[in-house]
Amino acid sequence: MNERSESSPGKWPVFALVAVGIFMSTLDGSIVNIALPNIMADFATDMTRIRWVVIAYLLAVSSLLLSFGRLSDIVGRRPVYLFGLVIFTAGSFSCGMAGSTFLLAAGRVFQAVGAAMILACTPALIVDVFPVSERGKSMGMVGMVVALGLTMGPYLGGLILTHFSWRMIFYVNVPVGILAILATLAILRRETGRLVKESFDFAGAVLLTGSFAGFLMLLASVADLRHAAYAPAAAGLFGVCGALLVMVLKRRRHPILDPGLFKIRLFSASIAAAVAVFTGLACVTFLMPFFLVNPAGFSEKTAGEILVAPFLFLFVIAPFSGAASDRMGSRILSTSGLVIMSLALVSLALLKPAAGKLDILIRLSFVGVGMAVFSSPNSAAAMTAVPIKSRGVAAATIATARNLGMVTGVALASALFNARFSTLTGHDFAVYGKALEGPFMKAFSFAMLAGALMAALGALASSVRGTESARENEADRGGDLS
C-alpha cells in the first residue's frame, strides 16, 4: 500500500466512519439474541427454526469475509464499503418487515452480506490512512469499537424490547445506515491505497461458502438425531465442496485462502483455538436469553443488562492481556484463558432457576475474563506467525474463525438443547411453562457442558502452539514460514 498522500482523506474522519460501520455490524451480531424468545413467541415457532435467525447471519458473514476482503484489494475499498453499507441498511429494513421466520432468516442473510463487506474493508481502510507509527494504536482502537458493539448489543436490545417491538431492533439501523452512506460519499472520495492487479477467485469463494454450509448442516443433523436423515446430503455437500476447494486453492495463483499458512503450527493452533473458544461463547450468548427470560423469570431489560457482563470484561481486560503477551508470549495466557472459560461454562451448567442476579453475573463474568485473557494474545500470535505479505489474509482468516466458531456454537447448542428437551418431553421447545422447568434445565445444562468441552479442546490446541520469538523475527523479515 502507498503511504497517505495530501489528497487522501484525514485519518480521523476515516476512523470515525469505520467505527460506525464496525459498531453497526458487530452490534447486530449480539443484539438479536436477547430478542429471540420474543420473536419465537410472535411467530409461534420453535427453537429448531428460530435458531436460523442467528445461524443465517453468522454463516453468511463467515463465508464471505475472505471473499470481500480479497475483492476490496482488487476493486478498491470505497465501492465495497459503500455497497456494504447500502446492503446492510436495506437488509435491516427487510428484517424489520419480515412476516415469518423464513423471511426473517432470509433478511438476515441479506443483512450479513453487507456486514461482511463492511468488516472485510475496515482493517485495510485504517492501515491505508494511518502512518506506520500509529497503526498499532489505531488497530487497538478498532478492537475497542468491536468490543463496545458486542457489549452494548444485549443492553440496547433489552432496552428496546422494554418499550418497542422486536422489529425496532432492525429499524434503528436504517437512519444510522443512511447517515453512514452519506458520510462515506463525502469522506472516501478516492481510494487511499494502490489496487492489486490480480484476479478474483470466484470458484474458491463459492466452494468456501458451500463447505461452510455443508459443515453446519452436518453438525446440526448429527447433534439432533431426529434430523439424521439430512446427514448424508450435508456430508456430501461438505465433502465435495471441501475437496474441490483444496484442489482450487492449490492450482490458483491468487487463491481466496492461502493453504500454506496452515502449515505454520503457531498460526494453525491459534486459529483452531479461536474456533473452539467462540463455539463455547456462542453456547452462552444463544441459550442464556432463554434461561434468563423463562426459568429465571427476568424481564428482557434485566436480561440484557446481565448479558453485558462477559463482553464488559472483554472490553476492559483484553488490552492488558495483549500487553502482557508482548512480554511473556501467548501460550500461557491463551491456554489459561480457555481453562477459565471452560470452568465458567461448567458453573453455568450448574445454574438453578432460583439463582439470583449477582450469582449469574459472577458466573458470566468469568466467561468474559477467560475470553479477555485469551483473545488479544491469541490474535497477536496468529498475526506474528505469518510473513508480512500474508498478514491481510491472516487477519481475514482470524475474523472468519471467530464467526465460524459462533455459528458452530449456535448450531451445536440449539441442536443439543432441543434433542435433549424433546427426548424428555416428546416435542420441540417452543412455548415455555412452569411444568417444563425440569426438562429445560437438563437440556440447558447438557448444552453448557458441550460448550465447556469445546473450550477445553481449545485449551489443548493452544497448549501445543509453540513460541513466538523465532517466528516473529523471521516473519518480520518477510520470510516464508511454511
C-alpha positions as CSV (number, residue, x, y, z in Angstrom):
1,M,0.0,0.0,0.0
2,N,1.1,3.6,-0.7
3,E,1.5,5.9,2.2
4,R,-1.1,8.7,2.5
5,S,-0.9,11.5,0.0
6,E,-2.0,15.1,0.6
7,S,-5.3,14.4,-1.3
8,S,-6.2,11.4,0.9
9,P,-8.9,11.9,3.4
10,G,-7.9,12.7,7.0
11,K,-7.2,9.7,9.2
12,W,-9.7,10.6,12.0
13,P,-12.7,11.2,9.7
14,V,-11.9,7.8,8.1
15,F,-11.6,6.2,11.6
16,A,-14.9,7.7,12.7
17,L,-16.6,6.3,9.5
18,V,-15.0,2.9,10.0
19,A,-16.0,2.9,13.7
20,V,-19.7,3.5,12.7
21,G,-19.6,0.6,10.3
22,I,-17.9,-1.8,12.8
23,F,-20.2,-0.8,15.6
24,M,-23.4,-1.4,13.5
25,S,-22.3,-4.8,12.2
26,T,-20.9,-6.2,15.5
27,L,-23.9,-4.8,17.4
28,D,-26.3,-6.6,15.2
29,G,-24.4,-9.8,15.8
30,S,-25.2,-9.6,19.5
31,I,-28.4,-7.5,19.8
32,V,-30.7,-10.1,18.2
33,N,-30.1,-12.9,20.7
34,I,-31.9,-11.1,23.5
35,A,-35.0,-10.8,21.3
36,L,-35.1,-14.5,20.3
37,P,-37.7,-15.5,22.9
38,N,-40.0,-12.7,21.7
39,I,-39.5,-13.5,18.0
40,M,-40.2,-17.2,18.7
41,A,-43.4,-16.3,20.5
42,D,-44.5,-13.8,17.9
43,F,-44.1,-16.2,15.0
44,A,-45.4,-19.2,17.1
45,T,-42.4,-21.3,16.1
46,D,-39.9,-23.5,17.9
47,M,-36.1,-23.3,18.7
48,T,-35.1,-25.5,15.7
49,R,-36.5,-22.8,13.4
50,I,-35.7,-19.7,15.3
51,R,-32.0,-20.6,15.6
52,W,-31.7,-19.9,11.8
53,V,-32.2,-16.2,12.5
54,V,-28.8,-16.3,14.2
55,I,-27.1,-19.0,12.1
56,A,-28.0,-17.5,8.8
57,Y,-26.4,-14.2,9.7
58,L,-23.2,-15.7,11.1
59,L,-22.9,-18.3,8.4
60,A,-23.1,-15.7,5.6
61,V,-20.6,-13.4,7.3
62,S,-18.2,-16.3,7.9
63,S,-18.5,-17.5,4.3
64,L,-18.0,-14.1,2.7
65,L,-15.4,-12.2,4.8
66,L,-12.4,-13.6,2.9
67,S,-14.0,-13.1,-0.4
68,F,-14.9,-9.5,0.1
69,G,-11.5,-8.8,1.7
70,R,-9.9,-10.1,-1.4
71,L,-12.3,-8.2,-3.6
72,S,-11.5,-4.9,-1.8
73,D,-7.9,-5.4,-2.7
74,I,-8.8,-5.7,-6.4
75,V,-11.6,-3.2,-7.0
76,G,-10.9,-0.8,-4.1
77,R,-12.1,-0.2,-0.5
78,R,-14.6,2.6,-1.3
79,P,-17.0,0.7,-3.5
80,V,-17.0,-2.4,-1.3
81,Y,-17.5,-0.4,1.9
82,L,-20.2,1.8,0.3
83,F,-22.2,-1.0,-1.1
84,G,-21.8,-2.9,2.1
85,L,-23.5,0.0,4.0
86,V,-26.3,0.1,1.4
87,I,-26.9,-3.6,1.5
88,F,-26.7,-3.8,5.4
89,T,-29.2,-0.9,5.7
90,A,-31.7,-2.4,3.2
91,G,-31.3,-5.8,4.8
92,S,-32.1,-4.3,8.3
93,F,-35.3,-2.8,6.9
94,S,-36.3,-6.1,5.3
95,C,-35.7,-7.9,8.6
96,G,-38.0,-5.4,10.4
97,M,-40.7,-6.0,7.8
98,A,-40.4,-9.9,7.8
99,G,-43.7,-11.7,8.3
100,S,-42.3,-15.2,9.0
101,T,-39.2,-17.0,10.4
102,F,-38.1,-17.9,6.9
103,L,-38.4,-14.3,5.6
104,L,-36.5,-13.0,8.7
105,A,-33.7,-15.6,8.2
106,A,-33.5,-14.5,4.5
107,G,-33.4,-10.9,5.6
108,R,-30.6,-11.7,8.0
109,V,-28.6,-13.3,5.1
110,F,-29.2,-10.1,3.1
111,Q,-28.0,-8.0,6.1
112,A,-25.0,-10.3,6.6
113,V,-23.7,-9.7,3.1
114,G,-23.5,-6.0,3.8
115,A,-21.9,-6.7,7.2
116,A,-19.2,-8.9,5.6
117,M,-18.4,-6.2,3.1
118,I,-18.1,-3.6,5.9
119,L,-15.9,-5.8,8.2
120,A,-13.7,-7.0,5.4
121,C,-12.7,-3.5,4.5
122,T,-12.2,-1.9,7.9
123,P,-8.6,-3.1,8.7
124,A,-7.3,-2.0,5.3
125,L,-9.1,1.4,5.5
126,I,-7.4,2.1,8.8
127,V,-3.9,0.9,7.6
128,D,-4.3,3.0,4.4
129,V,-4.7,6.3,6.2
130,F,-2.7,5.9,9.4
131,P,1.1,6.2,9.4
132,V,3.2,3.2,10.4
133,S,4.0,4.8,13.8
134,E,0.2,5.0,14.7
135,R,-1.1,1.7,13.2
136,G,-0.8,-0.3,16.4
137,K,-2.7,2.3,18.3
138,S,-5.4,2.7,15.6
139,M,-5.9,-1.1,15.4
140,G,-6.2,-1.2,19.2
141,M,-8.9,1.4,19.0
142,V,-10.7,-0.7,16.3
143,G,-10.6,-3.6,18.8
144,M,-12.3,-1.4,21.4
145,V,-15.0,-0.5,19.0
146,V,-15.7,-4.2,18.3
147,A,-15.8,-4.9,22.0
148,L,-18.1,-1.9,22.5
149,G,-20.5,-3.2,19.8
150,L,-20.6,-6.7,21.4
151,T,-21.0,-5.1,24.9
152,M,-23.8,-2.8,24.0
153,G,-25.8,-5.3,22.0
154,P,-27.6,-7.2,24.8
155,Y,-28.2,-4.0,26.8
156,L,-29.7,-2.0,23.9
157,G,-31.7,-5.0,22.8
158,G,-33.2,-5.3,26.3
159,L,-33.9,-1.6,26.5
160,I,-35.6,-1.5,23.1
161,L,-37.8,-4.6,23.9
162,T,-39.0,-2.9,27.1
163,H,-40.6,-0.1,25.0
164,F,-41.0,-1.4,21.5
165,S,-41.5,-4.4,19.3
166,W,-38.5,-6.6,18.4
167,R,-38.8,-5.1,14.9
168,M,-37.3,-1.9,16.2
169,I,-34.0,-3.7,16.8
170,F,-33.6,-3.7,13.0
171,Y,-35.3,-0.4,12.1
172,V,-32.9,1.6,14.2
173,N,-30.1,0.6,11.7
174,V,-31.9,2.4,8.9
175,P,-31.3,6.1,9.8
176,V,-27.8,5.4,11.1
177,G,-27.0,3.5,7.9
178,I,-28.3,6.3,5.6
179,L,-26.1,8.8,7.5
180,A,-23.1,6.5,7.2
181,I,-23.7,6.2,3.4
182,L,-23.8,9.9,3.0
183,A,-20.6,10.3,5.1
184,T,-18.9,7.6,3.0
185,L,-19.7,9.5,-0.2
186,A,-18.3,12.7,1.4
187,I,-15.2,11.3,3.1
188,L,-14.0,8.4,0.9
189,R,-13.9,10.4,-2.3
190,R,-11.0,8.4,-3.8
191,E,-9.0,5.3,-3.0
192,T,-6.4,5.6,-0.3
193,G,-4.2,2.8,-1.5
194,R,-3.0,1.1,-4.6
195,L,-5.1,-1.7,-6.1
196,V,-3.5,-5.0,-6.8
197,K,-3.7,-6.3,-10.4
198,E,-4.9,-9.8,-9.6
199,S,-7.9,-11.9,-10.5
200,F,-10.7,-12.7,-8.1
201,D,-11.1,-16.4,-7.2
202,F,-14.8,-16.9,-7.8
203,A,-14.6,-20.7,-7.7
204,G,-12.8,-20.6,-4.4
205,A,-15.4,-18.2,-3.0
206,V,-18.3,-20.4,-4.0
207,L,-16.7,-23.6,-2.7
208,L,-15.7,-21.9,0.6
209,T,-19.4,-21.0,1.1
210,G,-20.6,-24.5,0.2
211,S,-18.1,-26.1,2.6
212,F,-19.2,-23.9,5.5
213,A,-22.9,-24.6,4.7
214,G,-22.3,-28.4,4.5
215,F,-20.4,-28.4,7.7
216,L,-23.0,-26.6,9.7
217,M,-25.9,-28.7,8.3
218,L,-23.9,-31.9,9.1
219,L,-23.2,-30.7,12.6
220,A,-26.9,-29.9,13.2
221,S,-28.1,-33.2,11.9
222,V,-25.6,-35.3,13.8
223,A,-26.2,-33.4,17.1
224,D,-30.0,-33.8,16.7
225,L,-30.7,-37.4,15.7
226,R,-34.3,-36.6,14.7
227,H,-32.8,-34.9,11.7
228,A,-30.1,-37.5,10.9
229,A,-31.8,-38.2,7.6
230,Y,-30.2,-35.0,6.3
231,A,-26.7,-36.1,7.4
232,P,-25.7,-37.9,4.1
233,A,-26.7,-34.8,2.0
234,A,-24.9,-32.5,4.3
235,A,-21.8,-34.7,4.4
236,G,-21.8,-34.9,0.6
237,L,-22.0,-31.1,0.2
238,F,-19.2,-30.6,2.8
239,G,-17.0,-33.4,1.3
240,V,-17.4,-32.4,-2.3
241,C,-17.0,-28.7,-1.8
242,G,-14.2,-29.2,0.6
243,A,-12.3,-31.5,-1.7
244,L,-12.8,-29.2,-4.7
245,L,-11.8,-26.2,-2.6
246,V,-8.4,-27.8,-1.7
247,M,-7.8,-28.5,-5.4
248,V,-8.7,-25.0,-6.4
249,L,-6.5,-23.4,-3.7
250,K,-3.5,-25.5,-4.8
251,R,-3.9,-24.5,-8.5
252,R,-4.9,-20.9,-8.3
253,R,-2.1,-18.3,-8.5
254,H,-4.1,-16.0,-6.3
255,P,-6.4,-18.2,-4.2
256,I,-9.1,-16.9,-1.9
257,L,-7.2,-18.5,1.0
258,D,-3.5,-19.4,1.3
259,P,-3.3,-23.0,2.4
260,G,0.4,-22.6,3.2
261,L,-0.5,-20.5,6.3
262,F,-1.9,-23.6,8.0
263,K,1.5,-25.3,7.8
264,I,2.6,-22.8,10.4
265,R,1.9,-24.5,13.7
266,L,1.6,-21.3,15.7
267,F,-0.9,-19.9,13.2
268,S,-3.0,-23.1,12.8
269,A,-3.1,-23.7,16.5
270,S,-4.2,-20.1,17.2
271,I,-7.0,-20.4,14.6
272,A,-8.2,-23.8,16.0
273,A,-8.3,-22.3,19.5
274,A,-10.2,-19.3,18.2
275,V,-12.9,-21.5,16.6
276,A,-13.2,-23.5,19.8
277,V,-13.5,-20.5,22.2
278,F,-16.1,-18.8,20.1
279,T,-18.0,-22.0,19.8
280,G,-18.2,-22.1,23.6
281,L,-19.1,-18.4,23.8
282,A,-22.0,-18.9,21.3
283,C,-23.5,-21.6,23.5
284,V,-23.7,-18.9,26.2
285,T,-25.0,-16.0,24.1
286,F,-27.6,-18.1,22.3
287,L,-29.1,-20.0,25.3
288,M,-28.7,-17.6,28.2
289,P,-31.5,-15.3,27.0
290,F,-33.9,-18.2,27.0
291,F,-32.8,-19.2,30.5
292,L,-33.0,-15.6,31.9
293,V,-36.4,-14.8,30.5
294,N,-38.0,-18.3,31.0
295,P,-37.0,-20.3,34.1
296,A,-35.2,-17.4,35.8
297,G,-38.1,-15.0,35.2
298,F,-36.2,-11.8,34.4
299,S,-37.5,-9.1,32.2
300,E,-35.9,-8.5,28.8
301,K,-34.3,-5.3,30.0
302,T,-32.8,-7.0,33.1
303,A,-31.7,-10.0,30.9
304,G,-29.9,-7.6,28.5
305,E,-28.1,-5.9,31.4
306,I,-26.9,-9.3,32.8
307,L,-25.6,-10.4,29.4
308,V,-23.4,-7.3,29.2
309,A,-21.1,-8.9,31.8
310,P,-18.8,-11.1,29.7
311,F,-18.3,-8.5,27.0
312,L,-17.6,-5.8,29.6
313,F,-14.7,-7.8,30.9
314,L,-13.5,-8.4,27.3
315,F,-13.6,-4.6,26.8
316,V,-11.7,-3.8,30.0
317,I,-9.1,-6.7,30.3
318,A,-8.2,-7.5,26.7
319,P,-5.8,-4.6,26.1
320,F,-3.9,-5.6,29.3
321,S,-3.6,-9.2,28.3
322,G,-2.4,-8.2,24.9
323,A,0.3,-6.0,26.5
324,A,1.3,-8.9,28.8
325,S,1.7,-11.3,25.9
326,D,4.3,-8.9,24.4
327,R,6.5,-9.8,27.5
328,M,5.6,-13.5,28.2
329,G,4.2,-14.8,24.9
330,S,0.7,-16.1,24.1
331,R,0.8,-19.8,25.1
332,I,0.4,-19.5,28.9
333,L,-2.1,-16.6,28.7
334,S,-4.3,-18.1,25.9
335,T,-4.3,-21.6,27.4
336,S,-5.1,-20.2,30.9
337,G,-8.0,-18.1,29.4
338,L,-9.5,-21.1,27.8
339,V,-9.3,-23.1,31.1
340,I,-11.0,-20.3,32.9
341,M,-13.7,-20.2,30.3
342,S,-14.3,-23.9,30.4
343,L,-14.7,-23.9,34.1
344,A,-17.1,-20.9,33.9
345,L,-19.2,-22.9,31.4
346,V,-19.3,-25.8,33.8
347,S,-20.6,-23.4,36.5
348,L,-23.3,-22.2,34.2
349,A,-24.3,-25.8,33.6
350,L,-24.9,-26.0,37.4
351,L,-27.2,-22.9,37.5
352,K,-30.6,-23.2,39.2
353,P,-33.7,-21.2,38.1
354,A,-33.8,-19.6,41.5
355,A,-30.2,-18.2,41.2
356,G,-30.0,-14.5,42.0
357,K,-28.8,-11.8,39.6
358,L,-25.4,-11.5,41.4
359,D,-24.8,-15.2,41.2
360,I,-25.5,-15.3,37.5
361,L,-23.4,-12.2,36.9
362,I,-20.4,-13.7,38.7
363,R,-20.5,-16.9,36.5
364,L,-20.9,-14.9,33.3
365,S,-18.1,-12.6,34.4
366,F,-15.7,-15.5,34.5
367,V,-16.7,-16.3,30.9
368,G,-15.7,-12.8,30.0
369,V,-12.4,-13.0,32.0
370,G,-11.5,-16.2,30.2
371,M,-12.3,-14.6,26.8
372,A,-10.3,-11.4,27.6
373,V,-7.2,-13.3,28.8
374,F,-7.3,-15.5,25.6
375,S,-8.3,-13.2,22.8
376,S,-5.6,-10.5,22.4
377,P,-2.6,-12.8,22.9
378,N,-4.1,-15.4,20.5
379,S,-4.8,-12.9,17.7
380,A,-1.3,-11.3,18.2
381,A,0.3,-14.7,18.0
382,A,-1.6,-15.6,14.8
383,M,-0.5,-12.3,13.1
384,T,3.1,-12.7,14.3
385,A,3.4,-16.2,12.9
386,V,2.9,-15.2,9.3
387,P,5.1,-13.3,6.8
388,I,4.3,-9.6,6.3
389,K,2.9,-10.3,2.8
390,S,0.3,-12.6,4.2
391,R,-1.0,-10.6,7.1
392,G,-4.0,-9.2,5.3
393,V,-5.2,-12.8,4.5
394,A,-4.3,-13.8,8.1
395,A,-6.4,-11.0,9.6
396,A,-9.4,-12.1,7.4
397,T,-8.8,-15.8,8.5
398,I,-8.9,-14.8,12.2
399,A,-12.2,-13.0,11.6
400,T,-13.6,-16.0,9.7
401,A,-12.5,-18.3,12.5
402,R,-14.3,-16.1,15.0
403,N,-17.6,-16.1,13.0
404,L,-17.3,-19.8,12.2
405,G,-16.9,-20.6,15.9
406,M,-20.0,-18.5,16.7
407,V,-22.2,-20.1,14.0
408,T,-20.9,-23.6,15.0
409,G,-21.7,-22.8,18.6
410,V,-25.3,-21.7,17.8
411,A,-25.9,-24.8,15.7
412,L,-24.4,-27.1,18.3
413,A,-26.1,-25.6,21.3
414,S,-29.6,-25.4,19.7
415,A,-29.3,-28.9,18.3
416,L,-28.1,-30.5,21.6
417,F,-30.6,-28.5,23.7
418,N,-33.5,-29.4,21.5
419,A,-32.5,-33.0,21.2
420,R,-32.3,-33.4,25.0
421,F,-35.5,-31.4,25.6
422,S,-37.5,-33.4,23.0
423,T,-36.2,-36.7,24.4
424,L,-37.6,-35.7,27.9
425,T,-40.9,-34.2,26.7
426,G,-41.7,-35.7,23.3
427,H,-41.8,-32.4,21.5
428,D,-39.5,-29.5,20.4
429,F,-39.1,-26.5,22.7
430,A,-41.5,-23.7,21.6
431,V,-43.6,-22.3,24.5
432,Y,-42.3,-22.3,28.0
433,G,-44.3,-23.2,31.0
434,K,-43.5,-23.9,34.7
435,A,-44.2,-27.6,34.1
436,L,-41.3,-27.6,31.6
437,E,-38.7,-26.3,34.1
438,G,-37.1,-29.7,34.8
439,P,-36.6,-30.7,31.1
440,F,-35.5,-27.2,30.2
441,M,-32.8,-27.1,32.8
442,K,-31.5,-30.6,32.0
443,A,-31.3,-29.6,28.3
444,F,-29.6,-26.3,29.2
445,S,-27.0,-28.0,31.4
446,F,-26.3,-30.5,28.6
447,A,-25.6,-27.8,26.1
448,M,-23.4,-25.7,28.5
449,L,-21.3,-28.8,29.2
450,A,-20.8,-29.2,25.5
451,G,-19.6,-25.6,25.3
452,A,-17.2,-26.3,28.2
453,L,-15.8,-29.3,26.4
454,M,-15.2,-27.1,23.3
455,A,-13.3,-24.6,25.4
456,A,-11.2,-27.4,26.9
457,L,-10.4,-28.7,23.4
458,G,-9.3,-25.2,22.5
459,A,-7.0,-25.1,25.6
460,L,-5.4,-28.3,24.4
461,A,-4.8,-26.8,20.9
462,S,-3.5,-23.6,22.5
463,S,-1.0,-25.5,24.7
464,V,0.8,-27.1,21.7
465,R,1.2,-23.9,19.7
466,G,4.9,-23.3,20.2
467,T,6.6,-20.0,20.9
468,E,6.6,-16.7,19.1
469,S,10.2,-15.3,19.2
470,A,11.8,-17.2,16.3
471,R,8.7,-16.9,14.2
472,E,8.4,-13.1,14.9
473,N,11.9,-12.4,13.8
474,E,11.6,-14.5,10.6
475,A,8.1,-13.1,9.7
476,D,9.1,-9.5,10.1
477,R,11.9,-10.1,7.6
478,G,9.2,-11.3,5.2
479,G,10.4,-14.9,5.2
480,D,8.5,-17.9,4.1
481,L,7.4,-19.8,7.2
482,S,5.6,-22.6,5.6
